[in-house]
Amino acid sequence: MVIGVLAVTAAPRFLGNDTEEAIALRDRTLQVVRNMQFRAMQNVQDTSCVKITATIIAPPAGHDCTNALSTAFDADQVVDASSTDFTFQTADENGDSFSQIQFDGFGRPRNIACSTNCRIQISTFAMCLQSEGAVYAC
C-alpha cells in the first residue's frame, strides 16, 4: 500500500512531469518579464527590454535593447528551456511573432501591438501582455 502511494505521488516529481515543467517555464517567464517591466518604470532613462528566442528569454547584453540577448545574468533574469522539450512561441495581436518586448516608463510595451493580447506560449500554457502593461498567466 505504501509503495503504491509513493509511486503515484512521489515518482512524477523525480521522473519529471511535462505539465509541471511547462508551468514552471511559464511562471519564470512571468517573473522575468515583470522584472524588466518594473526596471523600466523605476529607471525611465533605461531602455529595458526582454529578448526572446525559441529556447531562451533574457535581457540583452548591458540591458541595451540594441544588443543581442545575453545569458550572462543571474539565473533569476534568464529563462532557459534548452534542456527541455519546450519552446517559446510569441504572437502579437495580429498573430505575428516578435523577438523582444521593450517597455516605456509606464511599463507598457512600446514595440509590439498588444491592444488585445500578446502571448508567449509554452506548450498549452501562456503568458499574456496587454497594451496598458498588464502581464499575467493566460
N, C-alpha and C positions, 0 to 999 in steps of 0.2 A: 504494500500500500504506500509506504513512504517513498519507495523508488518511483512509483507511478506519479506521485505528486511532484517530486523533484524533476522528473522527466518532462512534465507538462509546463512547470513554472520556471525552472532554472535553465534548462537546456537551451531555449531560444536566446537567452542572454549571452551564453558562452559561444554559441554557434553563429550568432548574428541573425537579425531579422530585418528583411528588406524594408518593411514598413517603418520600423523604428529608426533605421538608418536614414531613410528619406525625410522623416520628420525632423531628425536631428540636423540634417543639412539645411532644411528649410528654416529651422529656428536659428541656426548660426547665421544664415543669410539675413534674416530679420535683424539680428544683433549688429552685424557689420554695417548694413545699410543705415540703420538708425544711428549708429555711432558716427558715421560720416555726415549724416544729416545734422546731428547735434553739433558736430565740429563746424559745419558751415554756418550754423546760427550763432555760435559763440565767437567765431573769428570771421567776420564778414569780408576781410581782406584776403582770405584764403580761398583758393579755387578747389574746394572739397568735392571729391567725386569718388566713385567706385567703378573699377574696371571689371568686366565680366567676360570670361571665355567659357568654353563648353565644360571645363573642369575646375576652374579657379575663379573666385571672386575676391578681389583685394584692391587696396588703394594703389595708385600709380607711384612710381619712384619719386621721393621727395614731396609727395602729396601735390604734385603739379600735374594737372589733367592733360597736359600735352605730352607727358612721358608715358612710357609703357607700364603695364602692370608690374608690380614687384611683390615677391613673396618674402622679402627681407624684413617684414614687420613681425611684431609679436603674433602669436597664434590666435589671439582674440580679434585680430584685424584681417585674418585670411581664412577663407573657406575653401578647402581643398578636397575635391571629390575624386581626384585622380586614382585613389586606391579603392574606389567603389565601382559599382556598375552603373552609377547615375551620372547624368549630365545636366547642366543648366541650360534651359531654353528660355529666351526672352521674347516678349511681344508687347508692342505699344498698342495704343487704341486702334490703330489701323491693321494690326496683325504683323507689322514689320518688326524685325529683330533689331536689337540695339546692343552695343558693346560697352556702354558706360552710362552712369547716371551722375549728372552734375547737379548740385544743389545751390540755390540762391541763399541770401541771408535770412530768408523766412522759412527755409527748409523745404522749399518747393522744387521739384525737378525742373530744370531750365533748358535741357537739351533734348527732351523727348516729349511727345504728345501723349498726355495722360488724362484727358478730360473724362474719359471713362476709366478703365483700369489698365495700368501697365503691369505686366506679370513677369516674374522669374519662376519658371516651372521646374520642379524636381519630381519626377515620376507623376503621381496623382496629386501631389501637394504643391502649393504655390505661395509666393509672397506677392502681395499686390501693393501698388503705389498709385496714389491719385494726384491730380494736378495741384491740389492745395497742400500736399505734403503728407497725407495720411499713409502710413506704412503698416501693413497688417497681414496676418495669415489669411489665406482665402482658399 
